[in-house]
């Protein structure tokens, strides 16, 4: 099943109001902050959309918002990796170009890459990000670093990762979902209804 830009906006406005893992912001706040940081840095609209949607797999993977542990006040760390970077891709593939999809797919690997090539990066990660890194396989080894650097859109994924890490500020001011919905519509491969 493919999603349209109105479908995505509806998912974000209705199901992304739960806590973003163990962070002090909601999933929607995190998505808007990430997109805002990308836009403020002068990224392409495709990268801005990737920043907005990079964690959509977490939202799609939820059964219902009320089933979320965060809704019940349980902010326990996950015990296994949910592979969220892949979950949303089948729903987005017919809507967006690879310039959106690949950075989404690679943003977890970008964290693993940065931990391997930047000694200060791991130290700056939030406790929740350090925990998820272990579940995601830890820092890359030298061969994985080399393979990652050869991938198309690896640099966009690394920049997205850095916005992701910064997009956890309670009460941060950003443009709203309507603004970024317009950006999604401009980047979409086909005209959207609604």
C-alpha positions as CSV (number, residue, x, y, z in Angstrom):
1,X,0.0,0.0,0.0
2,X,1.3,3.4,-1.0
3,X,0.8,6.5,1.1
4,X,-0.1,9.9,-0.3
5,X,1.2,13.2,1.2
6,X,-2.2,13.8,2.9
7,X,-2.0,10.2,4.3
8,X,1.5,11.0,5.7
9,X,0.3,14.3,7.2
10,X,-2.6,12.5,8.8
11,X,-0.3,9.8,10.3
12,X,2.1,12.5,11.7
13,X,-0.7,14.6,13.1
14,X,-2.6,11.7,14.7
15,X,0.0,9.0,15.6
16,X,3.2,11.0,16.1
17,X,2.1,12.7,19.3
18,X,3.5,10.0,21.5
19,X,6.9,10.3,23.1
20,X,9.9,9.8,20.8
21,X,11.5,6.8,22.6
22,X,13.2,8.0,25.7
23,X,13.6,11.5,24.5
24,X,11.8,14.6,25.9
25,X,9.9,15.4,22.7
26,X,7.1,13.8,20.8
27,X,7.7,11.9,17.5
28,X,6.1,14.9,15.7
29,X,8.2,17.4,17.4
30,X,11.3,15.4,16.6
31,X,10.3,15.1,12.9
32,X,9.5,18.9,12.6
33,X,12.8,19.8,14.3
34,X,14.8,17.5,12.1
35,X,13.2,18.9,8.9
36,X,13.6,22.5,10.2
37,X,17.3,22.0,10.9
38,X,17.8,20.5,7.4
39,X,15.9,23.4,5.8
40,X,17.8,26.0,7.8
41,X,21.1,24.4,6.7
42,X,20.1,24.9,3.0
43,X,19.5,21.3,2.2
44,X,17.6,20.2,-0.9
45,X,13.9,19.8,-0.5
46,X,14.4,16.0,-0.9
47,X,16.7,16.0,2.0
48,X,14.3,18.1,4.1
49,X,11.6,15.6,3.3
50,X,13.9,12.7,4.3
51,X,14.6,14.5,7.5
52,X,10.9,14.9,8.2
53,X,10.1,11.3,7.4
54,X,13.2,9.4,8.6
55,X,11.4,7.9,11.6
56,X,8.1,7.3,9.9
57,X,8.7,3.6,10.3
58,X,8.3,3.9,14.1
59,X,4.9,5.4,13.5
60,X,3.8,2.9,10.9
61,X,5.0,0.1,13.1
62,X,2.7,1.1,16.0
63,X,-0.6,-0.7,16.1
64,X,-2.5,2.2,17.6
65,X,-1.4,5.3,19.4
66,X,-3.0,4.0,22.6
67,X,-1.0,0.8,22.4
68,X,2.3,2.7,22.6
69,X,4.1,2.1,25.8
70,X,5.0,5.8,25.9
71,X,1.3,6.7,26.1
72,X,1.0,4.7,29.3
73,X,4.0,6.5,30.8
74,X,6.3,3.6,30.2
75,X,9.5,5.0,28.7
76,X,11.5,1.8,29.0
77,X,14.3,1.3,26.6
78,X,13.5,-1.1,23.7
79,X,15.0,-4.6,23.9
80,X,15.5,-5.1,20.2
81,X,16.0,-3.0,17.0
82,X,12.7,-2.4,15.2
83,X,14.4,-1.8,11.8
84,X,12.3,1.4,11.4
85,X,14.6,2.7,8.7
86,X,13.1,0.0,6.4
87,X,9.5,-0.2,7.6
88,X,8.3,3.0,5.8
89,X,10.1,2.4,2.5
90,X,7.4,0.2,0.8
91,X,4.8,2.8,1.7
92,X,6.9,5.7,0.2
93,X,8.5,4.0,-2.8
94,X,5.9,5.1,-5.4
95,X,5.7,8.6,-3.9
96,X,9.2,9.9,-3.5
97,X,12.5,9.7,-5.4
98,X,15.6,7.9,-4.2
99,X,16.9,11.3,-2.9
100,X,14.3,11.0,-0.2
101,X,14.3,7.2,0.3
102,X,18.0,6.5,0.5
103,X,18.8,8.9,3.3
104,X,15.9,7.5,5.3
105,X,17.2,3.9,4.7
106,X,20.8,4.9,5.6
107,X,20.2,7.1,8.6
108,X,20.8,4.3,11.1
109,X,23.9,3.2,9.3
110,X,25.0,6.8,9.3
111,X,25.0,6.7,13.1
112,X,27.1,3.5,13.1
113,X,29.4,5.1,10.5
114,X,29.9,8.3,12.6
115,X,30.7,6.3,15.7
116,X,33.5,4.6,13.7
117,X,35.0,7.8,12.2
118,X,34.4,10.5,14.8
119,X,35.5,9.7,18.3
120,X,33.6,12.7,19.7
121,X,30.4,11.7,18.0
122,X,29.6,8.7,20.4
123,X,30.2,10.9,23.4
124,X,27.6,13.5,22.2
125,X,24.9,10.9,21.7
126,X,21.9,10.9,24.0
127,X,21.6,7.9,26.3
128,X,18.7,6.6,24.2
129,X,20.8,6.8,21.0
130,X,23.7,5.0,22.7
131,X,21.3,2.2,23.7
132,X,19.8,1.9,20.3
133,X,23.2,1.9,18.7
134,X,24.0,-1.3,20.6
135,X,20.8,-2.9,19.3
136,X,21.6,-1.7,15.7
137,X,24.9,-3.4,15.6
138,X,27.3,-0.9,17.1
139,X,30.0,1.1,15.4
140,X,31.1,0.0,11.9
141,X,34.3,-1.8,11.4
142,X,36.8,-0.5,8.7
143,X,35.3,-2.6,5.9
144,X,31.8,-1.4,6.8
145,X,33.0,2.3,6.8
146,X,34.5,1.8,3.3
147,X,31.3,0.2,2.0
148,X,29.1,2.9,3.5
149,X,31.2,5.7,2.0
150,X,30.7,4.2,-1.5
151,X,26.9,4.3,-1.3
152,X,24.9,7.0,-3.2
153,X,23.3,9.5,-0.7
154,X,25.7,8.5,2.1
155,X,26.6,12.1,2.7
156,X,23.0,13.2,2.8
157,X,22.4,10.4,5.3
158,X,25.3,11.6,7.5
159,X,23.9,15.2,7.5
160,X,20.4,13.9,8.2
161,X,21.9,11.9,11.1
162,X,23.4,15.0,12.6
163,X,20.0,16.9,12.3
164,X,18.4,13.8,13.9
165,X,20.7,14.0,16.9
166,X,20.0,17.7,17.4
167,X,16.2,17.4,17.0
168,X,15.4,16.6,20.6
169,X,14.9,20.0,22.1
170,X,11.7,20.4,24.2
171,X,9.7,23.5,23.0
172,X,11.9,24.3,20.0
173,X,10.2,26.6,17.5
174,X,9.8,25.2,14.0
175,X,7.6,25.6,11.0
176,X,4.5,23.5,11.3
177,X,3.4,20.3,9.5
178,X,1.4,22.3,6.9
179,X,4.7,24.0,5.8
180,X,6.5,20.7,5.4
181,X,3.4,19.0,3.8
182,X,3.8,21.6,1.0
183,X,7.5,20.6,0.7
184,X,6.5,16.9,0.5
185,X,4.0,17.7,-2.3
186,X,6.7,19.5,-4.3
187,X,9.1,16.6,-4.0
188,X,6.5,13.9,-4.7
189,X,6.9,12.0,-8.0
190,X,3.3,12.4,-9.0
191,X,0.6,15.0,-8.3
192,X,-1.3,14.3,-5.0
193,X,-5.0,14.3,-4.5
194,X,-6.4,16.0,-1.4
